[in-house]
C-alpha cells in the first residue's frame, strides 16, 4: 500500500510539470531564474526517476520528494503576413497559464487527472492554496490530500515557483502514518530560487 504513495507523488509531479502554459506579459516581467535549490533530507535517496527521492525505509514508508523544472517556450518572431493572419507570437497555444492559476483551476485539473488514473472517489481535497513569494519570485503553496482505494490518505505539500524562463515544482508527499513533518519543514525552508545573471 505504501508503494502506491510514491506512484501517486510521481504522477502528481509529472502532471504539474506537464501542465501546459502560455507565457504572457506579466511572466515576462519577472526575473529570469538560473535554478531552484532545495536541500533533500539525509534520510532520502535518489531513485531511478529523475527528480524523485524516497526515504531510506521505502517501501515500508512511502514518503517522497519530487522536484521538477519546466522551461518556458520563447515567443516566436512573426512575419508581417503571420501577424495579419492573426497568428500568436506565443510558442504555445494552450489555455492554462501558471501565472493565472486559481484554487478552482488547480482542483479541477488534479481531480480530473487522478480520477482518470484511479477512478472516482479518491476524495481529492485542497486544504490550502495561497500565493507566495520566494526570493522575489512569485508562486503558489498548495496543501492537499486524497485517499486512493485500498490505501491510506496521502498528504501533499506543493510549491510552484514562477520565473520569466522556468517554472519550478517541489512536491512533498507522505502517507497518513509517515512521520516526516520535521524533515519536510527543514527542506521547505531550504528552497531558494537563484536569479540568472544577465
N, C-alpha and C positions, 0 to 999 in steps of 0.2 A: 504493500500500500504506500509506503513512504517513497518508493521509487517513482510513483506517479507524481509526487510533488516536484521532482526535478524535471520531469517531462513537461508538466504544466508551466513551470517557470521558463523553461527553454522556449516553448511555443509562444508564451507571452512576450518574451524579449524579442523574438523574431517578428511577431505581429506588430509590436510597437516600432521596431526599426524599419519594418516594411510598409508602414502606413505611408501612402503617397502624399506628397506635398507640393504645393506650388509656392514659390517664393513671391513675396510682394514687397512694396516699398519699405514697410516697417522693418522687415527682416534685413533688408539691405542696409539699413541704418545702424544695425547692431555691429559691435566689433567682431572682427574675424577671430576664430579660435585656432590655435595650434593643436591643442589636445585637451582632454579632460583627464585628470589624475584621480585615482582612488586607491586607498590602502586596503588590501584584502586581508582579513584576519589570518594569523599564522595557522590556525586550525583548518583552513580551507586549502584545497589543492586544485591545480589546473586539471581540466578534463580534455578529452579529445575534441570537444566542441569549442571553437574559438570564442573567447569572451565569457566562458562559463566556468564557475568554481563551485565545488561541492565540499562539504565539511568532511573531516577526516574519518568520521564514523558512517559515511554513506556506504550502503543504503539503509543502515539501521536508523539514521536520522537524515531527513531529506533536505535540510536547509541548504540553500544555494544562493549564489550571487551571479547575476549576468550583467555584462557590460556590452553596449552596442554603440556604434558610430554610423551615422548616415551622412554621407557627403552630399550636399545640396547641388542640384544642377545649376550651371550658369546659364544666364539668358542668351538667346541666340541673337545674332545681328541680322536684322531683316533687310531685304532689298525693298525698294520703293514699291515694286509690284506686290510683294508679300504684304506690305503694310496696307496698300489699297484693298487687297483681298481680305483684309481683316484678320490676318494671322497674328498669333500672340508671340511676343518676344520670350515668353516663358518657355523653358525647355520641357516643362511638364504641363500636361493638360488635364490635371485631376482637380477634384473639388475640395479635398480635405487639406487644411492648412494648419501646421503646428502652431503658428502664431495666433490662430483664431480658435484653438481647441477649447471646448467647454466641457463641463462635467457631463452634460447630457449626451454630447457627441461621443465622448470617451466611453461612457456607459454603453451606448448603443453599439459602438464598434466592438468592444470587448465581449458583450453578451452574445452578439451575433457570431463572432469568431469562436468563442468557447462552445456555444450550443451547436454550431456546425460540426465541431470536432467531437464533442462528447455527449450530445443530446440535451434535451431540455431539463430543467430542474436542478441546475447546479447552484442556484441561489447567489449569483454574482452580485456583490454589493459594493458600492463605493462609500467608504466611511468618511473620507476627507479628500477634497480636491481644492488645492489652493495655488495661487500664483506665487512664485518665489523669485528671489534674486540671489545669484551666487557669483561672487567676484565680478559684479557688474553685468552679468548675463542673466536674462530672464528665463523663466521656465515654470515647471509645474511639479508639485509634490502631491502624489496620489496614494492614498491608503485604501486597500480593497481586500476582499476575501471572497472565497467561493468554496463549495463543498462538492467535489466530484462524487458520482455514485460509487458507493463501496469504499470510500476513503474518508479521512478526517479533513476538517476545514483547513484550507490553505490561506495563509495571511501573506499579503504582498505590500511592499512599500516601494514606490516607483518615483524616480527623479528623471525628468525630461528637461534638458538644458539646451537653450537655443543660442545660436550664433549666426553670423552672416553666412558662413560657409559650411557649418556642420550642426547636426543635432545629436546630442549625447544622451543615452538612456542607461540608467543603472537601476536594476531591479533586485530587491532583497526578498526572498521567499522562504517561508518556513511552514511546517505543519503545526497543527494546534499544540502538540506536546513537545515540540522542539524549543529548547531554551537558548536562543541566540540573541536575545534582546540587547544585551550589553555589547556584544561583539559587533552587532549590526550598527548600534548607535555610534560606536567609535569609528567604524568605517564610514558612516554617513558624514560625520564631522570632517573626515579627511578629503571629501570630494572638492576638487578645485578645477576651474576652467582657466587655462593658460592662454593669454592673448597671443595672436600671431603678430610677429614683428613685421612692420611694413617695409 
